[in-house]
Amino acid sequence: MPPLFKVDQVLRGHKSIYITVKEVHRALDEAAVYVASVRGHWCLQNEADILGRYQSKTPFLRPIIDEVISPADPPSIILRHLDSELLTESTNKRPTRPETKQVARCILEALLVLHRDGMRFLETQLGNCGGAVSKDSKFAEGNLIGGAFTHLPTDVWSFGNAILSLVHGGDFHYFDPGRQGVKLEDREYDLIVMQRMYHSSGPFQKSVAEILNLVALELVIFFSGQRIPRKPLQRWSTKEIPSADNKFIRRILKLDPRERPMVEEIFEDEWFMEESDDTREPIPKETSKPEDEAGS
């Protein structure tokens, strides 16, 4: 897809003027900013509205700085620039266990602010507030994880998945086929996601059929007729994931969204208070592929 803006293009907002510089956008005061642009979708304006409403209530949402008024196409908003992301930094160096717990608290605090007001995330990327809507909204038809499978939100699952990636490190994202070059629009994307869900937390209980659409139900029936789930989370050694972290993550990553704990319940989890040893070995130079992928 071609870039929406040219290098050195001037963007005028309500509060300042911005110039694009090699895909990094700077205000006239030389402060780096991030420009989010989307054509033909309600999520951009929704993100502006959500951030405008909630960013003063928690420091753990990336704040909106401005809205672009010229050019009007594509619609664009100005967000605070981040030099890096923790998941990216954890590729070569994992955060310590106390650091991971602090990150978890920050994520939960932001989620709790939204949840108390009846807001839920539809997307697996918790930093994308464009996917946050009222739980009673017609758009609140979430998914198991990324695919349009159920009518329930995904934010608790996404939280657990993010903590799994941080704890493991090494650019390991078990439930993201995109890391293996599979695009969201590819037919096999949802198939791979559900296959990994089945192997990590399966088998699917019969009650999950109550919330699945027809396509997802057919996939569940297919996987249920295959081999026994590999349960990689249970099989990982403490050299990869400390035992207490493993148990905490497994308490969150439930296949049936209705069985996942509420944000308030996660806050009270014993994991935040325990202080067991960090048993992980250094990150290997090459992280192995998920078992279901390596065997397919």
C-alpha positions in Angstrom: 0.0 0.0 0.0 1.5 3.4 -1.0 2.0 5.9 1.9 -0.8 8.3 2.6 1.6 11.2 3.0 4.7 12.4 1.2 7.9 13.3 2.9 8.0 17.0 3.9 4.2 17.2 3.6 2.6 19.8 5.9 -0.3 18.8 8.1 -2.3 21.5 9.8 -4.1 20.6 13.1 -6.2 22.6 15.5 -3.3 23.2 17.8 -0.1 23.1 15.6 1.4 22.4 12.2 3.2 19.1 11.5 5.7 18.0 8.9 6.3 14.4 7.8 10.0 13.4 7.9 10.9 9.9 6.6 7.7 8.5 8.1 8.4 10.3 11.4 6.2 13.3 11.9 7.4 16.4 13.7 5.6 19.5 15.0 7.1 22.9 14.3 8.7 22.8 17.8 10.6 19.7 16.6 8.7 17.3 18.9 8.2 13.9 17.3 4.5 12.8 17.0 2.6 9.9 15.5 0.0 10.4 12.8 -2.8 7.8 12.6 -4.8 7.8 9.3 -7.6 5.6 8.1 -9.9 6.0 5.1 -13.5 4.8 5.1 -13.8 3.4 8.6 -15.4 4.6 11.8 -12.5 3.5 14.1 -10.3 6.6 13.6 -13.0 9.1 14.8 -13.9 6.6 17.5 -10.3 6.5 18.7 -10.2 10.3 18.9 -13.4 10.3 20.9 -12.3 7.5 23.3 -8.9 9.1 24.0 -10.5 12.5 24.4 -12.9 11.1 27.0 -10.5 8.9 29.0 -6.9 10.0 28.6 -7.3 12.4 31.6 -8.4 9.5 33.8 -5.3 7.3 33.3 -1.7 7.9 32.2 -1.6 4.5 30.5 -3.4 5.4 27.3 -1.3 6.9 24.5 -2.8 10.5 24.4 -4.3 12.2 21.4 -2.5 15.6 20.8 -4.4 17.1 17.9 -6.7 16.4 15.0 -5.6 17.2 11.4 -7.9 19.6 9.6 -5.8 20.0 6.4 -5.6 17.9 4.4 -9.0 16.6 5.2 -8.3 13.4 3.3 -7.2 11.0 4.6 -8.8 11.6 8.1 -5.9 11.8 10.6 -5.2 12.3 14.2 -2.0 13.2 16.0 -0.8 10.9 18.9 2.2 11.1 21.2 5.2 9.5 19.6 6.8 6.5 21.3 10.5 5.9 20.7 9.9 2.1 21.1 7.5 -0.5 22.4 8.1 -2.9 25.3 7.2 -5.9 23.2 9.8 -4.9 20.7 12.4 -4.3 23.4 11.7 -7.7 24.9 12.9 -9.3 21.7 16.5 -9.1 22.9 16.1 -8.5 26.6 13.1 -9.6 28.7 11.8 -7.4 31.4 12.3 -8.7 34.9 9.5 -10.4 36.7 8.7 -7.3 38.8 8.8 -5.1 35.7 6.4 -7.4 33.9 4.0 -7.3 36.9 4.2 -3.5 36.8 3.4 -3.4 33.1 0.5 -5.8 33.8 -0.9 -3.4 36.5 -0.6 -0.5 34.1 -2.5 -2.3 31.3 -5.2 -3.5 33.8 -5.6 0.0 35.2 -6.3 1.4 31.7 -8.7 -1.5 31.0 -10.5 -0.9 34.3 -11.1 2.7 33.5 -12.8 1.7 30.3 -14.6 -1.3 31.8 -16.2 0.7 34.6 -17.8 2.8 31.9 -19.1 -0.2 30.0 -16.4 0.0 27.3 -14.8 -3.1 25.7 -12.1 -3.8 23.1 -13.0 -5.6 19.9 -9.4 -5.9 18.6 -6.5 -7.9 19.9 -4.2 -4.8 20.0 -5.0 -3.2 23.3 -3.2 0.0 22.2 -5.8 0.6 19.5 -8.6 2.5 21.1 -10.4 2.7 17.8 -11.7 -0.8 18.6 -13.1 0.2 22.0 -16.9 0.4 22.0 -19.8 0.2 24.5 -20.5 -3.4 25.5 -24.1 -2.8 24.4 -23.1 -1.4 21.0 -24.1 -3.2 17.8 -20.4 -3.1 17.0 -19.6 -5.1 20.2 -19.5 -8.4 18.4 -16.0 -9.4 19.4 -14.2 -12.6 18.8 -12.2 -15.4 20.4 -9.0 -13.7 19.3 -9.0 -11.6 16.1 -11.5 -13.5 14.0 -15.2 -12.8 14.0 -16.1 -15.9 15.9 -18.1 -14.9 18.9 -20.1 -12.0 20.3 -17.8 -11.2 23.2 -14.9 -8.8 23.6 -11.2 -9.8 23.4 -9.4 -7.5 25.8 -8.8 -10.0 28.7 -7.5 -12.6 26.2 -5.3 -9.9 24.6 -3.9 -9.0 28.0 -3.0 -12.6 28.8 -1.4 -12.9 25.3 0.7 -9.8 25.8 2.0 -11.0 29.2 2.9 -14.3 27.6 4.9 -12.6 24.9 6.7 -10.4 27.5 7.5 -13.3 29.8 8.8 -15.5 27.0 10.7 -12.7 25.1 12.6 -13.3 21.9 9.9 -11.8 19.7 7.6 -14.8 20.5 4.0 -14.2 19.7 2.3 -17.6 19.8 -1.2 -16.7 18.6 -0.1 -14.2 15.8 0.3 -15.9 12.4 1.5 -12.6 11.1 4.9 -13.3 12.6 5.1 -16.2 10.0 4.0 -14.0 7.1 0.3 -14.9 7.2 -1.8 -11.8 6.6 -5.0 -11.0 8.4 -6.9 -11.2 5.1 -5.5 -14.6 4.2 -7.9 -17.5 4.4 -5.7 -19.6 6.7 -5.2 -16.8 9.3 -8.3 -17.6 11.4 -7.6 -21.4 10.9 -4.1 -21.0 12.4 -5.3 -18.9 15.3 -8.0 -21.4 16.3 -5.6 -24.3 15.8 -3.1 -22.7 18.3 -6.0 -21.9 20.7 -7.1 -25.5 20.5 -3.6 -26.8 21.2 -2.9 -24.3 24.0 -6.1 -24.5 25.9 -8.3 -27.2 24.3 -10.3 -29.2 24.0 -13.3 -27.0 23.3 -16.2 -27.5 25.6 -19.6 -28.2 24.0 -21.0 -25.0 25.6 -18.7 -22.9 23.4 -21.1 -23.7 20.5 -23.6 -21.2 22.1 -21.4 -18.2 21.1 -19.8 -19.3 17.9 -20.8 -18.5 14.4 -21.2 -21.3 11.8 -17.7 -21.0 10.4 -16.0 -21.1 13.8 -18.3 -24.0 14.9 -17.2 -26.0 11.9 -13.5 -25.4 12.8 -14.1 -26.4 16.4 -15.7 -29.7 15.2 -12.8 -30.3 12.9 -10.2 -29.7 15.5 -12.1 -31.7 18.1 -11.9 -34.7 15.8 -8.2 -34.4 15.4 -5.4 -35.4 17.7 -5.4 -34.5 21.4 -4.3 -30.9 22.2 -0.6 -30.6 22.7 -0.9 -28.1 25.7 2.3 -26.3 25.0 1.8 -23.9 27.9 1.8 -26.8 30.3 4.8 -28.5 28.6 7.1 -25.4 28.6 9.8 -25.8 31.1 10.6 -23.3 33.9 13.7 -22.4 31.9 11.4 -20.7 29.4 8.6 -19.5 31.6 8.6 -19.4 35.5 6.0 -21.7 37.0 4.1 -18.9 38.7 3.9 -16.9 35.5 2.8 -19.9 33.5 -0.1 -20.6 35.9 -1.2 -17.0 35.9 -1.3 -16.8 32.1 -3.2 -20.1 31.9 -5.8 -18.7 34.3 -6.5 -16.0 31.8 -6.2 -17.7 28.4 -9.5 -19.6 28.6 -11.0 -20.8 25.3 -14.5 -19.8 26.3 -14.5 -16.0 26.8 -17.2 -16.4 29.5 -14.8 -18.3 31.6 -12.1 -15.7 31.6 -11.6 -13.6 34.7 -12.9 -10.0 34.9 -10.3 -7.2 35.1 -11.1 -6.6 38.7 -10.5 -10.3 39.5 -7.1 -10.2 37.7 -6.1 -7.3 39.9 -6.6 -9.5 43.0 -4.7 -12.5 41.6 -2.1 -13.9 43.9 0.5 -13.6 41.1 1.0 -9.9 41.8 2.1 -10.6 45.4 4.2 -13.8 45.0 8.0 -13.4 44.7 9.3 -16.7 43.4 12.6 -16.9 41.6 13.1 -16.1 37.9 14.1 -19.4 36.5 14.4 -18.4 32.8 17.5 -18.9 30.9 18.9 -16.2 28.5 16.9 -15.7 25.3 18.2 -18.0 22.6 19.3 -16.4 19.3 16.5 -18.2 17.4 13.1 -18.8 19.0 11.5 -22.0 18.0 8.3 -22.1 16.0 5.0 -23.0 17.7 4.6 -26.7 17.8 1.5 -26.9 15.7 3.2 -24.8 13.0 6.4 -26.8 13.0 4.4 -30.0 12.7 2.1 -28.9 9.9 
